Amino acid sequence: MTRVNANVRQAVLLPALVLLGVVSTAVGSLGAPLLPTIVADLHVSLATSQWALTISLLAGAVAAPLLGRLGDGRRRRETILCALAVVASGCVLSALPLGFEWLLAGRALQGVGLGLVPLAITAARDGLPERKQASGIALIGVTTAAGLGVGYPVAGLITAYGGLAAAFWFGAALTVVTIGMAAWALPPNPDRRPRRLDAVGLALLTVAIVALLLACSQGPQWGWTSPALVSAVVVAVVVMCAWTWWELRHRAPLVDVRLLRHPSVLAADVMVVLVGAGIYPLLSLVVRYAQTPVAAGYGYGYSAALAGVMLVPYSVGSFVASRLAVRAMRRFSLEALTAASSVVLIAAMVLFLTTRAHLVPLLVCMGLAGFGIGVVFAVNPAQIHRGVPPQETGSANSFYQVLRYVGYSVGSALSATLLVVHTPSGSNTPRENGYDAAAWTGIIALVIAVAAALLLNRSAGKRNSEGAQLFPGGPVFGGDVSARAGSGDPARSPASIRRRDV
């Protein structure tokens, strides 16, 4: 019976981890489709309601590195379950009729869940059979894309028929179900020596990321040349430099900055910023365009619920990509795949630019966008795992997650600013050429992403044949940190890694 239970738990582990990723992202994105209802029900301005999005993003960016470091230690199960409990309590707090301030507090607690996907990937690496690790990690990697496509329409439909509180109660119930599955299926905690938490590093990174994300998210309201925004950017740059200096000298850093220099890890981190900035705004652009009244001369006049359904092809495309990406990773270099995926994303943005007035091409556009981003998010964890030792997987993936939020914020801020610039005075509806400008901005970011992927592919090419632990049978995969033992690189040898972990 013990062996049967162990086999069943292992079979349930991947579905539980996928559900964890989808729920954490879907709940974190609840604010976007609910903004019009928040404005109407809680009697706040549209600018004020945007904090329901901003505060969860800030909380996720702060929580991700902390959860990642805790997840690399001896209390991974407890970290995941406690974070899910925080998310559930945040949903309950937002559902209660306590006012906008308490809703914001609940949204901040929900944002903690945005840092759970790296822990799910780490648990998959340790708990799944070797033959399932590649496909499992790739599938978990795309949950951050699929969760958005699921969260928007579900939240819109529930709110349309049940009101604002119903959406948050649904999020709470789904999170409780996820807690139960995770508590039963998660593998035992890894047997690792305890290490002190780098509190100074966490504080410095928190200040830098919060300042940068505030500058991005509030840029359209503050003004891009305002003293507040300039001050936030200066603080972000200065504190980030101080954080890097501290991490390089700390014996047990929050994030091992030296590992980020590995060409494969660097490629993943650079690509997620550029791709996030290029494609993430498309989701809000499509939803807003679909809701624009036909009287404006464009748009479909859809309800919020129906506009959210427009994102379903995005989720479907990302899940399909996760299945195909593993096969492609055995035949092509990881960086080449991200470059090709960026080309697919450019095609999606061109479709939005040229054919958005027609429903079928717009749905195809969303399917292509989901497929392209799905491949990128499936490949990026493999790139990171190829360049870091197992005890640093959670930390490296969490830092990657923070950079993803930075890319999202930059892209969203630029697209929002362009729509505001093209909105006539006294109107809430931008002219259609504002969508053209936003689309061109995304295309430019994705073209830069293609160029960066090709350049980084040349840098990583010399290491592509080292190791095949994570993806056996392929030419470019695996955890090559251990494969480099004795390679003459003291900063990468297992001995030096052990010394730094003491």
Secondary structure, 3 states (H helix, E strand, C coil): CHHHHHHHHHHHHHHHHHHHHHHHHHHHCCHHHHHHHHHHHHCCCHHHHCHHHHHHHHHHHHHHHHHHHHHCCCCHHHHHHHHHHHHHHHHHHHHCCCCHHHHHHHHHHHHHHHHCHHHHHHHHHHHCCHHHHHHHHHHHHCHHHHHHHHHHHHHHHHHHHHCHHHHHHHHHHHHHHHHHHHHHHCCCCCCCCCCCCCHHHHHHHHHHHHHHHHHHHHHHHHCCCCHHHHHHHHHHHHHHHHHHHHHHHCCCCCCCHHHHHCHHHHHHHHHHHHHHHHHCHHHHHHHHHHHCCHHHCCCCCCCHHHHHHCCHHHHHHHHHHHHHHHHHHCCCCHHHHHHHHHHHHHHHHHHHHHHCCCHHHHHHHHHHHHHHHHHHHHHHHHHHHHHCCHHHHHHHHHHHHHHHHHHHHHHHHHHHHHHHHCCCCCCCCCCCHHHHHHHHHHHHHHHHHHHHHHHHHHHHHHHCCCCCCCCCCCCCCCCHHHHCCCCCCCCCCHHHHHHHHC
